[in-house]
Every structure is written in structure tokens, then in C-alpha cells.
């Protein structure tokens, strides 16, 4: 069973549906979009078979709701 969409494609399994995750199953990030830090988070999520995007990820420079106090 593939762990991610990329693994499924490599194995030729075109009907693969990834496991569903709740927001509490993985952490959000305050890393700015496009930064090496954000790309590292996305890479780690991909390798773990997690969704790339978390609803509470920081989306812009002025994203005060996602910045911890």
C-alpha cells in the first residue's frame, strides 16, 4: 500500500486515495510562504504521507492569526 500520491504513481496505482487526516494529526507552521523553512515543512509532510497544507498554516507576511503571541 503506497504512503503517498507520489508512491502510488511510481507503483502505477492510479485509483489511490490517500488516508484522511484531521488538523490535529499534524502541526501547522508559521513559516512564511516561499521560504526555505516552509519548503522544508512541505517536504517533511510529503515524505510522511501527510497533506501538504494545514488549514492553520501561515499564508502571508501579514497573517497575524497564524502568528503565535
Helices and strands as residue ranges (DSSP letters): H 5-10, G 23-25, H 36-48, G 64-66
